[in-house]
Amino acid sequence: MAKAIAHIRSIIQPAVFFVPFTLYFILFAAGTAIGYEWLTHKEKMPDTSFSEIFSLLLKVATWFAAALLVLAFLSVSIPLLYFVWKKRKNAVRFTVSTATASRAKQGNQQQRITIGISPLLKPFLGFVKLRLKYDRNYYTDKFSLTGRNRKKFFSLDYEGEYTWLLPEIKEYHIEKLLVYFEDFFQFFSFTIGMPVRNRFYTPPVSVNANDLIVSPRKTEETATRIEELKKVEGEFLNYKNFDDNDDVRRIVWKIYAKNKELVVRIPEILDPYASHAYMYASFFTGLEITGNKTAEIFFLNYYKTLLWAIYEKLIQQGFEVRYIADQESSSVQFTTDKQAVQYSITTSRWQTGNDLKAYIQPKKASVVIVHSLTDP
């Protein structure tokens, strides 16, 4: 039953978007008809000047209301016909991108996107509103763009920003654009649909992370030396059993007092080639979470936010981080490695095909991040 209702709704909802009349027009038409009917049947004083003046005023009011409707209709018809003409010539340009200053606070689900469409003729004293169809079956609310300051009095370029409530950190695919032309009184709302192929992604927010003790590995080419020597595994990180040739001064007496075992600290090594910290972040899960909104949306958002915070912290600590993704992402070109990593984290999903043993290479890994939904 629920599926049938959802199917019927998916058919009716897009059709409702193309109704050319608004609620304001229905209320105006109903109020005008009721008022006209009431006034025409009101008792009059025959053979008096008041009766003639009253009839004349009623006709003037009727013609004035009709003129308003005609003016409103023409004000949206001309921009509509112009847009249809440009659409048939494939001359309409539509762009959408993620606003860089958005999602600045942790937990903020509002995403600002920048939308541009041209050429577009705005109705005289009227409005242009948009609606987006995305991810196959979802529609946004009808919205107006927050316009930017224009230097030109008359322009066919329509551009601005829209604050969109998006609960997921992922890539969104826009499939259709609905353009509404509305008059000043918002009596008429003519809709034109246009298929588009565009996408944008909502990046994880930036949060603070604690400093990490990381052991960098070799450079990708061992012939490349680095100017500043890096410390690799050693002091306070690894221990080994005591051998005859070990320095007794490195014996950890606290461990001996507790376990009666002689162990020594492995000395730190200054490696002239160690510069890259390989970061492995697993999205593998062996648990059944399909349909679990908490795991598929909210916990995934939280995990992506932490991954991005750890990556940024490693960069701040001076490491050259190599992020190794456990799943392929779309082939999108970025100007910096940081943007590519952000996009890879954003578009990652829970997966069951690449487990930890096949994904992680212990000889390379400096940082391994595993979530709590991993199969024990």
C-alpha positions in Angstrom: 0.0 0.0 0.0 2.8 2.4 0.9 4.6 1.7 -2.3 1.4 2.3 -4.3 0.9 5.7 -2.6 4.5 6.7 -3.1 4.2 5.7 -6.8 1.0 7.8 -7.3 2.6 10.7 -5.5 5.6 10.5 -7.7 3.3 10.9 -10.7 1.0 13.6 -9.3 3.7 15.8 -7.7 5.6 16.8 -10.9 2.2 17.5 -12.7 1.2 19.9 -9.9 4.4 21.9 -10.5 3.1 22.9 -13.9 -0.3 24.4 -12.8 -0.2 27.9 -14.2 -2.4 29.5 -11.5 -1.4 30.2 -8.0 -3.5 30.1 -4.8 -3.5 33.9 -4.9 -5.2 33.9 -8.3 -7.9 31.5 -7.0 -8.6 33.7 -4.0 -8.6 36.8 -6.1 -10.9 35.3 -8.7 -13.3 33.9 -6.1 -13.4 37.1 -4.1 -14.0 39.2 -7.3 -16.8 36.9 -8.4 -18.5 36.9 -5.0 -18.2 40.7 -4.7 -19.5 41.3 -8.2 -22.4 39.0 -7.7 -23.3 40.6 -4.3 -23.1 44.1 -5.6 -25.1 43.5 -8.8 -28.0 42.0 -6.7 -27.9 44.7 -4.1 -31.1 46.8 -3.9 -30.8 50.0 -5.8 -32.8 53.2 -5.8 -34.3 53.4 -9.3 -34.5 56.5 -11.4 -31.7 58.2 -9.3 -28.2 59.4 -10.1 -26.8 57.2 -7.4 -27.9 54.1 -9.3 -26.2 55.2 -12.5 -23.0 56.2 -10.7 -23.0 52.9 -8.8 -23.3 50.9 -12.0 -20.6 52.9 -13.6 -18.2 52.4 -10.7 -18.9 48.7 -10.7 -18.0 48.5 -14.4 -14.8 50.5 -13.9 -13.8 48.2 -11.1 -14.4 45.2 -13.2 -12.4 46.5 -16.1 -9.6 47.5 -13.8 -9.4 44.0 -12.3 -9.4 42.6 -15.9 -6.7 45.0 -16.9 -4.6 43.9 -13.9 -5.0 40.2 -14.9 -4.1 41.0 -18.6 -1.0 43.0 -17.5 0.1 40.2 -15.1 -0.4 37.6 -17.9 1.6 39.6 -20.4 4.4 40.4 -18.0 5.1 36.6 -17.6 4.2 35.5 -21.1 7.0 37.5 -22.9 9.9 36.3 -20.7 8.4 32.7 -21.0 8.3 32.8 -24.8 11.9 34.3 -24.8 13.2 31.5 -22.6 11.4 28.8 -24.7 13.0 30.2 -27.8 16.5 30.2 -26.3 15.9 26.7 -25.0 15.0 25.3 -28.4 18.2 26.8 -29.8 20.2 25.1 -27.0 21.4 28.5 -25.9 20.6 28.3 -22.2 23.5 27.9 -19.8 23.1 26.6 -16.3 25.8 26.2 -13.7 25.9 25.1 -10.0 28.8 25.0 -7.6 29.4 24.7 -3.9 29.9 28.0 -2.0 33.3 27.9 -0.4 32.3 29.5 2.9 29.5 27.1 3.7 29.1 24.5 6.4 31.5 26.3 8.6 30.1 25.0 11.9 30.0 21.4 13.0 26.6 19.9 12.6 25.4 22.6 10.2 23.3 20.9 7.6 22.8 24.0 5.5 24.8 24.1 2.3 25.1 27.3 0.2 25.3 26.7 -3.5 25.9 29.2 -6.3 23.6 29.0 -9.3 23.9 30.8 -12.6 21.5 30.7 -15.5 21.5 32.7 -18.7 20.0 34.1 -20.9 17.0 34.8 -18.7 14.5 37.7 -19.0 12.9 38.6 -15.7 9.2 39.5 -15.7 8.6 43.3 -15.3 8.3 43.8 -11.5 7.9 40.0 -11.2 9.9 37.1 -10.0 11.9 34.2 -11.3 12.0 31.1 -9.0 13.7 27.8 -9.4 13.2 24.2 -8.4 15.8 21.4 -8.7 15.2 17.7 -9.2 18.1 15.7 -7.8 19.2 12.1 -7.1 16.4 10.7 -9.4 13.3 11.2 -7.2 13.9 14.2 -5.0 12.8 17.8 -5.5 13.8 21.0 -3.7 11.3 23.6 -2.5 10.6 26.4 -4.9 13.1 29.1 -4.1 14.4 32.5 -5.2 18.1 33.2 -5.5 19.8 35.7 -3.3 20.9 38.0 -6.1 24.3 39.6 -6.3 24.9 43.2 -6.9 24.6 44.0 -10.6 26.4 46.8 -12.3 24.1 46.7 -15.3 20.5 48.0 -15.0 19.4 45.4 -17.6 21.1 41.9 -17.7 20.1 38.5 -19.0 22.5 36.8 -16.6 20.7 35.5 -13.5 23.0 34.5 -10.7 22.9 34.1 -7.0 23.1 31.8 -4.0 20.7 29.4 -2.4 20.9 28.0 1.1 19.9 24.3 0.8 19.1 22.0 3.7 21.1 18.9 2.9 21.6 16.3 5.6 24.3 14.2 3.9 28.0 14.8 3.2 28.1 13.4 -0.3 27.9 14.2 -4.0 24.5 15.3 -5.3 23.5 14.9 -8.9 21.1 17.4 -10.4 19.0 16.0 -13.2 16.3 18.6 -14.0 15.7 22.4 -13.6 12.3 23.9 -13.3 12.0 27.6 -14.0 9.0 29.6 -12.7 8.0 32.9 -14.2 5.7 34.8 -11.8 4.1 38.2 -12.1 4.2 41.0 -9.5 0.9 39.9 -7.9 1.9 36.2 -8.1 -1.4 35.3 -9.9 0.3 33.3 -12.7 3.2 30.9 -12.4 4.3 29.5 -15.7 6.8 26.6 -15.5 9.4 25.4 -17.9 11.3 22.2 -17.3 14.8 21.7 -18.6 17.0 18.6 -18.3 20.4 19.4 -16.9 23.5 17.3 -16.0 25.3 18.8 -13.1 26.7 17.8 -9.8 28.2 19.3 -6.7 29.3 17.9 -3.3 28.9 19.0 0.3 32.3 18.8 2.0 32.8 17.8 5.6 33.1 20.6 8.1 36.4 21.6 9.6 36.8 20.7 13.3 39.7 20.7 15.7 41.6 17.5 16.3 44.3 16.6 18.8 48.0 16.3 17.8 48.9 12.9 16.4 52.1 11.0 16.9 52.9 9.7 13.5 55.8 7.8 12.0 56.4 8.8 8.4 57.6 6.3 5.9 59.9 6.4 2.9 59.6 8.9 0.1 58.0 7.5 -3.0 61.5 7.6 -4.6 64.3 6.7 -2.2 66.8 8.7 -4.3 65.1 11.8 -3.1 66.6 13.1 0.1 64.7 15.5 2.3 66.2 18.7 3.9 64.9 18.0 7.4 65.5 14.5 8.9 62.4 12.8 10.2 62.2 10.6 13.2 60.8 7.1 12.5 59.7 4.3 14.9 61.6 4.3 18.1 61.5 6.0 21.5 58.2 5.6 23.4 56.7 3.8 20.4 58.2 0.3 20.1 59.9 -2.1 22.4 61.7 -5.4 21.9 63.1 -8.1 24.1 66.5 -7.6 25.6 69.5 -9.1 23.8 73.1 -9.5 25.0 74.4 -6.6 22.8 71.7 -4.1 23.9 72.5 -1.2 26.1 71.3 -1.9 29.6 70.5 1.8 30.0 67.6 1.4 27.7 65.9 -1.3 29.8 62.4 -0.4 30.8 62.4 -1.2 34.5 58.7 -0.4 35.0 57.8 -3.2 32.6 60.3 -5.6 34.3 58.8 -4.8 37.7 55.3 -5.6 36.5 55.9 -8.6 34.2 59.4 -9.8 35.0 60.4 -9.3 31.4 63.5 -7.5 30.2 62.6 -5.2 27.3 64.4 -2.2 25.8 63.2 0.8 23.9 64.0 0.8 20.2 66.1 3.9 19.5 64.8 6.5 17.2 66.2 6.7 13.7 66.8 9.8 11.8 65.9 8.8 8.2 67.0 11.1 5.4 64.3 9.7 3.2 61.3 9.5 5.5 58.8 12.2 4.6 55.4 10.8 3.6 52.8 9.7 6.0 50.4 7.2 4.4 46.8 7.6 5.8 44.5 4.6 5.4 40.8 5.2 6.2 38.6 2.2 5.9 34.9 2.3 5.0 34.5 -1.5 5.1 31.7 -2.9 7.2 30.6 -6.5 7.6 27.5 -5.6 9.6 24.0 -5.3 8.1 23.2 -1.6 8.1 21.0 -1.4 5.0 18.0 0.9 5.7 19.6 2.1 9.0 19.3 5.8 8.7 21.5 6.5 11.7 24.4 4.4 10.3 24.0 5.3 6.7 23.6 9.1 7.2 24.5 10.5 10.6 27.3 8.2 11.6 28.8 8.3 8.1 28.7 12.1 8.3 30.4 12.0 11.7 33.1 9.6 10.4 33.9 11.7 7.3 34.1 14.8 9.5 36.7 13.1 11.8 38.7 11.8 8.8 38.9 15.3 7.3 39.9 16.7 10.7 42.7 14.1 11.1 44.0 14.8 7.6 44.1 18.6 8.2 45.9 18.1 11.5 48.6 16.0 9.8 49.0 18.6 7.2 49.4 21.3 9.9 52.0 19.2 11.7 54.2 19.3 8.6 53.7 15.9 7.1 53.2 15.1 3.4 50.1 13.0 3.7 49.3 10.4 1.1 45.6 9.5 1.5 44.9 6.0 0.3 41.2 5.5 -0.5 39.5 2.1 -0.2 37.1 2.8 -3.1 37.2 4.6 -6.4 35.7 8.0 -6.9 34.7 9.9 -10.0 37.5 11.2 -12.2 37.3 14.8 -11.3 40.3 17.1 -11.8 41.5 19.3 -8.9 44.2 21.9 -8.7 45.5 20.6 -5.3 45.9 17.2 -3.6 44.0 18.6 -0.6 40.9 19.2 -2.7 41.2 15.7 -4.2 41.3 14.2 -0.8 38.3 16.2 0.4 36.3 15.0 -2.6 37.4 11.4 -2.0 36.3 11.5 1.6 33.1 13.2 0.7 32.0 10.7 -1.9 33.0 7.6 0.0 30.3 5.2 1.2 30.1 2.1 3.4 31.4 -0.8 1.4 31.7 -4.6 1.8 34.1 -5.4 -1.1 37.5 -4.2 0.2 38.2 -5.6 3.6 41.0 -4.5 6.0 43.5 -7.3 5.0 43.3 -6.5 1.3 43.2 -2.7 1.8 45.9 -1.8 4.4 49.6 -2.3 3.7 51.3 -2.4 7.1 54.8 -1.6 5.7 53.5 1.7 4.3 50.8 2.7 6.7 51.5 5.6 9.1 47.9 6.2 10.1 45.1 3.6 10.0 41.6 4.6 10.9 38.9 2.0 11.5 35.3 2.8 12.5 33.2 1.0 15.1 31.0 -0.6 12.4 33.8 -2.9 11.3 33.2 -6.6 11.6 35.2 -7.8 14.6 
